[in-house]
Amino acid sequence: MDNGVPIRAVSRTLSVLRTINHEREVSLTDLVRIENLPYPTMFRIVQTLVHEGLIERDASGKRYRATALVHTLSSGYDDSALRSRAQPHMSALTREVGWPLLLSVRVGSRMVIRASTHHETTLTFHNWEAGSAMPMEGSATGLAWLAYLPEDHARDLVNWGSDYHTGGEAADADRQETMFEALARIRHEGYAWRPSLFGDENKTSSISVPVLDGERILAVLTLTYFSAAMKSDVARERYVQPLRETAAHIAHDVTPNCP
């Protein structure tokens, strides 16, 4: 990043707000567990968000939920073109293979879903909708995004993530070296694969491919399937090429000059 380390207090507060929005309603104790923060720190963050009107307590006074004010945070952003042009291609592939798809872009240090076909199939444990977020590192979606960034940009994002790891300088260096070896492999192979991180105890796995405008990455297309349904090599053999073809169709429609 331009000036090195981001402001951690702001990053933590935004992370808590995302969690509350995703969980719909959540207790302070659960927030401490999910965000892995000390109780006093979480209490101050939550009280700040209440003061700003972005969250409120429910009738019981024990759980917190987002208010309508959070909609103002997205009032200047419009991705309707991306979603409307991608959705028909995604729906067509889901009808063909049965498995749900996600189209995601990077927002800050996370990947945010912009379009989904989870509601179009029964072959899913979760109905993931536009606006849900997942970690950059650790998810197939995030790794596919990082792999297709210019190397200096990818290193900035991975270094930024180092602020949230507490293994020490040597451990962070090892983590980054392993990460960039994985990114080089993903770029060479053209896709990322790994067990999903959606809280389903590795019941699902994901394959992700980039949506590219030339060398520039526009989004990541991800297919999620039940891990018990097939071996990983079989899944990759079956679905990588259809995913690439669908990603190319999306890129063509989103970027008129894309070949």
Secondary structure, DSSP 8 states (H G I E B T S, - for coil): -TTSS--HHHHHHHHHHHHHHHHSSEEHHHHHHHHT--HHHHHHHHHHHHHTTSEEE-TTSSEEEE-GGGGGGGTT---HHHHHHHHHHHHHHHHHH---EEEEEEETTEEEEEEE-GGG-SS-SS---TT-EEESSSSHHHHHHHHTS-HHHHHHHHHHHHTT--S-HHHHHHHHHHHHHHHHHHHHHT-EEEE--SSSTT-EEEEEEEEEETTEEEEEEEEEEEGGGS-HHHHHHHHHHHHHHHHHHHHHHHSTT--
